[in-house]
Structure formats: C-alpha cells, structure tokens
Amino acid sequence: MNDYYGELCTRLYEGDKSSANKKELEFYLSFVKDENMKVLEPMCGNGRMLLPFMQQGIDIEGFDISKDMLKACIEKSERINLKPNVWYQNIEDFKSNKKYDLVIIPFGSFSLLADDVAVKSLRNMKAVLKDDGKLLLTIIKKKNEIEELSDWTETNRVSFNKETVIVYKKSFYDKRTSLLNTKIRYELLQRDEIKKVEMMDLPLRLYGPGEFESILNPNGFNNFTIHEVKDGYGEGISFYVYECGTSI
C-alpha cells in the first residue's frame, strides 16, 4: 500500500518542517498588502505556511491530499487557538466560485505534479484569481548531476522517546519525463522490532532552463517575475519564487 505523506512521514516532517523559515515567511507575507486580501494555499500540508499567515490575521484557507498532514495542521492550530479552513482536495480538480487576491504554493510542492497535472492546476489557479491577483510558487530545478540510488539506502534515522523511525530510499531519473522517481520506505521500530511500515512513491518534476516558463505562458500566466530569496531555507540555502500574473 502506498501512503502518500502518511503518518510516519508526517511525524518526521513535523520534526524539522513544522513552520516556515523566518525569511521564507517574510517573503510571502510581503505580498499581502491589504488586511482584506483573500489568500489560498493549495497543497498546504501541515500548515507550515498557512498557520503563521493566520497568526498575522490574514484570511487564508487551503487544501491538501494528505489526510495525515491536514490532521497535523489542525492539531497544531488547536494548540494556538486557531481554526483553519482546510480540506481534503487535489489541485487538478479544484474548482471554486471564490476569487482570491493571492495563491501561494511554496517549498517546491508544484514539482510533485507531472506535466499534465501541472497544466490543469495552473488553469485552475488562474480561474480563481482576481484580475490583478498573483500566484507565487516554487519549483525544483534540474541540477547538472542528478543523484540516483539504485539500491535501498538508509537516509535518515530519528528517535521519538522509545520509538525510532528509519527512512530508506531508492530513486531513478527518467530523462523522457524529467521525473526523479523516488520510492521511500518508513519503518517504525520499538525495541528493535518493526511495528509499522509505510511506503511512498515520490515523483519529482525537475525543470531545466526555460521549461517552466514555457508552461506558464500558454496557460494564462503571461506576466511573471523570478525572485531569489537568499537564505530562505536557512543560512546559505536560497530558493527562487515565480511571481505570476495574468495581465501585462
């Protein structure tokens, strides 16, 4: 059985990605110019961005296809007396009568979408944006050398009280689709005995120079700017954000 961002994955994710980095958060918050703006976060996950937005009094809602991630988001919100409007939904089928001033898809989540799904998703986002609305998103760029793991390799081991979660991965890169296909195995150990196993398939679309730009334009986003956020994921770790609009 494939558990997409299941319980064990979510536990590890919460351990070091519970909330957005300060500089990352500040960048996205800088686009909220008015307290009456309405913001949507598709693929919101555990609320690492959504909940800090709410703490700033911003009207934001979101959705995700991981029930465990949404559960983590709601549990965290209860501890800080927030009531987020989040729901189970995939982005390629999202429809709404609401119009948003800002749509954000941070942390490279858009690269989880294959090309056909990405096109549908961009069109859906355009349909729910106001005429002067903005879409902010990050993708994962293709590096000169792509690391592949032909055999199961232990990549992480984290202890929680008397339990340990071990992560194994193997991956291969498909040049035809530009997908880095990673299989992940999570093992929960109690006293060296395996109590639970989760398997997850994680395909990542890696974009080469100009590839993503060529997808944006024919799908309604003919005006975009690329921002570099220095130290956005921590000291020495920068990332790039596409600021996309529908009008010139």
C-alpha positions in Angstrom: 0.0 0.0 0.0 1.3 3.5 -0.9 0.9 6.0 1.9 1.2 9.5 0.4 2.7 11.7 3.2 1.3 9.2 5.7 1.6 9.1 9.5 5.3 8.3 9.8 6.3 10.7 7.0 4.3 13.4 8.7 5.9 12.8 12.1 9.4 13.3 10.5 8.2 16.3 8.5 6.8 17.9 11.7 10.2 17.3 13.4 12.1 19.8 11.2 9.5 21.5 8.9 6.7 22.3 11.3 6.8 26.0 10.5 8.3 28.1 7.6 11.7 29.6 8.0 11.6 33.3 9.1 13.0 34.7 5.8 10.8 32.4 3.7 7.7 33.5 5.6 8.6 37.2 5.4 8.9 36.9 1.6 5.4 35.5 1.2 3.9 37.9 3.7 5.3 40.8 1.8 2.7 40.2 -0.9 -0.2 40.7 1.5 -0.7 44.5 1.1 -4.2 44.7 2.5 -5.9 43.2 5.5 -8.9 42.4 3.4 -7.0 40.2 0.9 -8.1 36.6 0.5 -5.3 34.0 0.2 -5.4 30.4 -0.9 -2.7 27.8 -0.3 -3.2 24.6 -2.3 -1.0 21.7 -1.2 -0.9 23.3 2.3 0.3 20.2 4.0 0.9 20.5 7.7 0.2 24.3 7.8 3.9 25.3 7.9 2.9 28.5 6.0 -0.8 28.7 6.5 -0.8 28.9 10.3 1.8 31.6 10.5 -0.3 33.6 8.0 -3.4 33.1 10.2 -1.4 34.3 13.2 -0.9 37.6 11.3 -4.6 38.0 11.0 -4.6 37.1 7.3 -7.7 35.5 5.6 -6.2 32.3 4.3 -7.5 28.8 3.5 -6.0 25.7 2.0 -6.3 22.1 0.9 -4.1 19.0 0.5 -4.4 15.3 -0.5 -2.6 14.0 2.7 -5.1 13.4 5.5 -2.2 12.9 7.9 -0.7 16.3 7.0 -4.1 18.0 7.4 -4.6 16.3 10.7 -1.2 17.7 11.9 -2.2 21.1 10.7 -5.5 21.0 12.7 -3.8 19.6 15.8 -1.2 22.4 15.8 -3.9 25.0 15.2 -5.8 23.9 18.3 -2.7 24.4 20.4 -2.5 28.0 19.3 -6.3 28.7 19.4 -6.8 28.9 15.6 -9.5 27.4 13.5 -8.1 27.0 9.9 -10.4 26.3 7.0 -8.6 23.4 5.4 -9.9 20.4 3.5 -9.1 17.3 1.5 -8.7 18.1 -2.2 -6.4 17.6 -5.1 -5.3 20.7 -7.0 -6.0 19.4 -10.6 -9.7 19.1 -9.8 -10.1 22.2 -7.7 -13.0 24.5 -8.6 -14.4 27.4 -6.7 -16.8 30.3 -7.1 -14.5 32.3 -4.8 -11.9 34.7 -6.1 -8.5 35.1 -4.4 -6.0 38.0 -4.3 -3.1 35.7 -3.8 -2.4 32.0 -4.3 0.8 30.5 -2.8 2.4 27.1 -3.4 5.7 27.3 -1.6 8.5 24.8 -0.8 8.7 23.2 -4.2 5.4 21.5 -3.9 4.5 22.2 -7.5 7.2 19.9 -8.7 5.2 17.0 -7.2 2.9 17.4 -10.2 3.5 15.7 -13.6 3.3 17.9 -16.7 -0.4 17.1 -17.5 -1.5 17.7 -13.9 0.6 20.9 -13.7 -1.2 22.3 -16.7 -4.6 21.5 -15.3 -3.6 23.0 -12.0 -2.3 26.3 -13.5 -5.5 26.7 -15.3 -7.5 26.1 -12.1 -5.4 28.7 -10.2 -5.9 31.2 -13.0 -9.7 30.6 -12.8 -9.8 31.5 -9.1 -7.5 34.5 -9.2 -8.9 38.1 -9.3 -7.9 40.1 -12.4 -5.0 41.7 -10.5 -4.3 38.6 -8.4 -0.9 36.9 -8.0 0.3 33.3 -8.0 3.5 32.6 -6.1 5.1 29.2 -6.4 8.5 27.5 -6.3 9.7 24.5 -8.4 12.7 22.2 -8.2 15.3 22.9 -10.8 17.3 20.3 -12.6 21.0 20.1 -11.4 23.9 19.2 -13.6 24.3 15.9 -11.7 21.2 14.1 -10.5 21.8 11.6 -7.7 20.2 8.2 -8.2 20.0 5.4 -5.6 19.8 2.0 -7.3 19.5 0.1 -4.1 17.6 0.7 -0.9 19.7 3.2 1.1 19.2 4.4 4.7 18.9 8.2 4.5 17.5 9.2 7.9 17.0 7.8 11.4 15.1 9.7 14.1 14.2 8.7 17.6 11.0 9.7 19.4 11.1 8.6 23.1 11.2 4.8 22.9 10.5 4.7 19.1 12.7 5.1 16.1 11.7 5.9 12.5 14.2 4.8 9.8 13.9 6.0 6.3 15.2 4.1 3.2 15.2 5.4 -0.3 15.9 4.3 -3.9 15.5 6.5 -6.9 16.0 6.7 -10.7 15.8 9.6 -13.1 13.6 9.3 -16.2 15.1 11.5 -18.9 12.0 11.2 -21.1 9.6 12.7 -18.5 12.2 14.7 -16.4 10.9 12.9 -13.3 13.1 11.8 -10.4 11.2 8.8 -9.2 11.9 8.1 -5.6 10.5 5.2 -3.5 10.6 5.7 0.2 10.2 3.1 3.0 9.5 4.3 6.5 10.0 1.8 9.3 8.8 2.4 12.9 10.8 0.4 15.4 10.1 -0.3 19.1 12.9 -2.0 20.9 14.5 -3.0 17.6 11.2 -4.6 16.4 9.4 -3.3 13.3 5.9 -2.2 14.3 4.8 -0.4 11.2 5.9 0.2 7.6 4.9 2.9 5.2 5.7 3.0 1.5 5.6 6.2 -0.6 6.2 6.9 -4.2 7.5 10.4 -4.7 8.0 11.5 -8.3 9.6 15.0 -8.6 9.4 17.0 -11.9 12.9 18.6 -12.3 12.8 21.7 -14.6 15.5 22.6 -17.0 16.3 26.2 -18.1 13.2 27.8 -19.6 11.0 24.7 -19.3 8.7 26.1 -16.6 8.4 29.5 -18.3 7.2 27.7 -21.5 4.3 26.1 -19.4 3.3 29.3 -17.7 2.6 31.5 -20.8 0.2 29.2 -22.7 -1.8 28.6 -19.6 -2.7 32.1 -18.8 0.3 33.5 -16.9 1.9 35.8 -19.4 3.5 38.1 -16.9 6.0 36.7 -14.4 9.0 37.7 -12.3 11.5 35.4 -10.7 12.7 36.3 -7.2 15.7 34.9 -5.4 15.1 34.6 -1.6 18.6 34.4 -0.1 18.9 32.2 3.0 15.2 31.5 2.6 15.5 27.9 3.8 18.3 28.6 6.3 21.8 30.2 6.1 23.4 29.6 2.7 20.2 27.9 1.3 18.4 30.2 -1.2 15.5 29.5 -3.5 13.6 31.1 -6.3 9.9 32.1 -6.4 7.8 32.7 -9.5 5.5 35.7 -9.1 2.9 35.1 -11.8 0.1 37.4 -13.0 -2.5 37.1 -15.7 -2.3 40.7 -17.0 0.6 42.6 -18.7 
